[in-house]
Amino acid sequence: MSAETIRLAIDAMGGDEGPSMVLPGLDIVLKRCPELRFDLFGDAEKLDGVLAAYPALKAASVVHHAPVAIPMDAKPSQALRMGRKKSSMWLALESMKTEGGAKAMVSAGNTGALMAMALFSLRPMKGVDRPALAAIWPTVRGESIVLDVGASIGVGTRNLITHAILGAAMSRAVFGIETPTVGLLNIGVEEVKGLEEVREAGQVLRGLDLPSLRYEGFVEGDDIGRGAVDVVVTEGFSGNIALKTAEGTARQLAAYLRMSIGRTLRARLGYLLAKPAFMRLRDKMDPRKINGAVFLGLNGLAIKSHGGTDAEGFASAVELAHDMVRNDLLRRIAADVAALEETLELADAG
């Protein structure tokens, strides 16, 4: 029995390279997931020109002309003014609201613009005041989810609790973990440390004993890479810094290895002997394989790919969208948020 067709909306003009990166990426993922169909939004002439080299992708796609491409350096307010109704990003988001439309949207475009447009177009789902941007993080145990990594700055106690629900639902949908472990990022594991909002959120999560997750307490920065928990919850300012620090550290480590390997003949011979191990390390740290951050808590799925990625990296972001649709992430989130609301109401009444 063939898999059910899944339709995705693609901002084909997003990213540093636009269609010349996006469309080859879609061709890669179509070979892995032949049930996918694509609504491509962008300059029709440019898209048709690139599509000519990918007949299978062309057959699985519908091109929708969008005359405006949001610049990568545009401010969110500028993007909303120039992109409403005509941009590839906006039209891709809006296509999820039509009958029989796309089930998720993927863009490698301007992050701030996508965040603003997604919030304006899709609106937060009931029970979610502040949506979150969630990223998949490689760890020594496998992978974890970290949120928020940049959507909301300075969130409150209730927002942190809701983000724990959002992250746990994503963990179940993407990783298949029945009861994900959740930790709040803090400056120490002791209950008396950290900001008041974080301490209060920890007390509430521990007291609620929610069935959709297992709260493990506070985690520190070095616990993220260790994979101490399945879901790490923080607010967007510290989460974004943690994400950029990890990416920079990975590049720094790679640079150190390259310098050390080429320093002496003995080092070069040692590299040849250890090459399989280095290849496994490179594969594990390849950012293309975990490309794609997700705006959670909206009435639709918007996935943000790195703007500077290549075709393989964009394919990873599209596969993430595919997994979320296939595993019904929006329904899971709505049910978990509703259960949280009911639990909090009962706690207040008691």
C-alpha positions, 0 to 999 in steps of 0.5 A: 500500500502506497503512503498517503500523499503529503503536500508541502509549501516551499518558499523557493526564493529563500536562502542565500542561493534561492532556487538553485539550492532549494530545488535540488534539495527538493529533488533529493528529498523526493527520492527518499519520500516519493509521497511528497508533493510541493507547492513552489512559491517564487519567480515562475520564470526562474523556477521553471528554468531550474525545474527543467533539469529535474523532471521528477520534481517538476511532475510532483510540483505546482509553481505559484508565481510570487513577484516579491522575494524578501531580502535576507537583511530586511527587518521584520516590519519591512518584510511585512510591509513589502511582503504581504500578498505578493512575497513567496514567503507570505503566499507559502504560509497562507497556502496552509489555510486553504482547503486541501492546501499544504500541511507545512511550510519550509523556508530558508529565508530571513528568520525575523521576517518568517517569524513575523509573517508566520505569527501574523498569518497563522496566529498562535493556537489556543492556550499559547501566548508566545510561540517558540522556535525549536531546534534539534541538537546533536548530543552524545546520546543522540539528539535533543530538542532545545527551545526557544532559540530565538522567537521570544525574548524574556518569557514568563513562568507560564510561557516556559511551562507551555514551551515544555509542553510544545517541546515534549510533543515535538519529541514524541512526534519526531523521535518517537519518545513516549514520555520525553524528559524535560529540563529547564536551562538554568545557571545551576541545578539547585532549586534556589538558583536562577531567575524567579520565572525559571524557579517558579516554572520548575516548581509548577512542572514538578507539582503538576506531574503531567502525563505528556512529559517527565520533568527532571529539574534544572539543567546547565549549559554543558548538560545540553551536549551530554543529552541529559534530557530529551527537551531543554526549555529556555527563553529565546535570548539565552537559547539563541546564544547557546545555539550560536555558541555551539555552532561556533565551538564546532567550527573552532574544533574543526579548525584546530583539527585541520591545523594539528593534522597538517603540522607534521608528517607524523600527524598526517600519518596518524590522520590516515590511520584514524581517518575512519574515526574522523569521518564518523566524527564529521558525519556526527557533527554535520550541521546539514543533517540537523538543519531545520528549526520549527515555530511551535505553537501556531495554527500551522507548521513553519520550518526554518532552514539555515539560509546558507545551507546546501541542497542536502541541508535543505532536504533535511529541513523538508524531511523534518516537515514531512515527519511532523506532518506524518506524525500529526504534530499539530494535533498532539500539541493542541491536545497537550496544551488543552490538557495543561489548561485543564490541569492548571484550572483544576489546580487553581480551583483546588 
